[in-house]
């Protein structure tokens, strides 16, 4: 089992940047494919970006070119660098970790991001 803790959310003006971090503990981090999801008020949770156990990445079309996901297995962290933020990026951002051996997945508690002037 893995425990996930997100950090780095907050209030930022349009065009600004934030860096979210997901810290994992309790398991072998390299066995997990990790993703960031977000959920805006009244909307369904959607995939933002994913990084696999072999560092392959994919992004939602809405964030391509603006967001970058990276992982550090030694530190057991996955970061999401968000640049050129837009009001439509406002949401609670959640970290998800999927164990490629046990096929179980885990969620963090979420960190809110608000993009507003």
Residue, then its C-alpha position, 0 to 999 in steps of 0.5 A: x500500500x502507498x500513501x500519497x500527499x499532494x502539495x503546492x496548490x494555491x492561488x495564481x494569476x492567469x499566465x502564472x505558474x505553479x509546481x505541484x508535488x506528490x510525495x509517496x510513502x509505504x511502498x516501492x515507488x518505482x512499481x507505480x505508474x503515477x498520474x495527476x487528475x483534476x476535478x473542477x466544481x460540478x465537473x467529472x474528474x479528468x486525467x491531466x498527465x501520467x508518467x509510467x514506470x519507464x518514464x513515458x508521459x501523456x497529457x490531456x490536450x488542454x494542457x499539452x505544451x503548458x504542463x510537464x510531469x516528472x518523477x524522481x524514484x529516489x525521492x518517491x515524488x512526482x511533480x507537475x510543473x504548470x505554466x501559463x495557467x488559465x482560469x479553466x485550470x482551476x480545480x482540485x488536483x489529485x495524485x493517483x498511483x497505480x501499482x503495475x504488479x498488484x493492479x491496485x490504485x491509490x489516491x491522495x487527498x487533493x490540493x486546490x488550484x485557483x487561477x484568477x486575477 
